[in-house]
Amino acid sequence: MLILAYFFVFLVGLVTCFKEAKKAWLCQKLTQNTSHQKRGFILKALCSASIGCLGIGGLVQATVGVF
């Protein structure tokens, strides 16, 4: 039963990563931002999305190792 709790927390973390990436990407498109702020939002979006993708990759590696 404890493994389900860990899996749930992992999924919540993945959803949060991709939500943050989407929010940062949408904020970057606002016209009142300076170029420095836009670069910061792009970097934040890319970092959040890459952490989410790496998390999915880690989950795949863990399942391959188990089976």
C-alpha positions in Angstrom: 0.0 0.0 0.0 2.9 2.3 0.7 4.1 2.0 -2.9 0.8 3.5 -4.1 1.4 6.6 -1.9 4.9 7.0 -3.4 3.5 6.6 -6.9 0.8 9.2 -6.2 3.3 11.7 -4.9 5.5 11.1 -8.0 2.5 11.7 -10.3 1.6 14.9 -8.5 5.2 16.1 -9.0 5.1 15.3 -12.7 1.8 17.2 -13.1 3.2 20.1 -11.2 6.4 20.2 -13.4 4.4 20.3 -16.6 1.9 22.9 -15.2 4.8 25.2 -14.2 6.3 24.8 -17.6 3.1 25.7 -19.3 2.5 28.7 -17.0 6.1 30.0 -17.6 5.7 29.5 -21.4 2.5 31.5 -21.4 4.0 34.2 -19.3 6.9 34.5 -21.7 4.5 35.5 -24.5 3.2 38.6 -22.6 4.1 41.8 -24.4 5.0 43.9 -21.3 7.9 41.7 -20.3 11.4 42.8 -21.0 13.7 40.6 -23.1 15.6 39.6 -19.9 12.3 38.4 -18.3 11.3 36.5 -21.4 14.6 34.7 -21.4 14.0 33.8 -17.7 10.5 32.5 -18.4 11.8 30.4 -21.4 14.6 29.0 -19.2 12.1 28.2 -16.4 9.8 26.5 -18.9 12.6 24.4 -20.4 13.9 23.4 -17.0 10.5 22.3 -15.7 9.7 20.4 -18.8 13.0 18.6 -18.8 12.7 17.7 -15.2 9.3 16.2 -15.9 10.7 14.2 -18.9 13.6 13.0 -16.9 11.2 11.9 -14.2 9.2 9.9 -16.8 12.5 8.3 -18.0 13.5 7.4 -14.5 10.1 5.8 -14.0 10.6 3.7 -17.1 14.1 2.6 -16.0 12.7 1.7 -12.6 9.9 -0.5 -14.1 12.4 -2.2 -16.5 14.7 -2.9 -13.5 11.8 -4.4 -11.6 10.6 -6.7 -14.4 
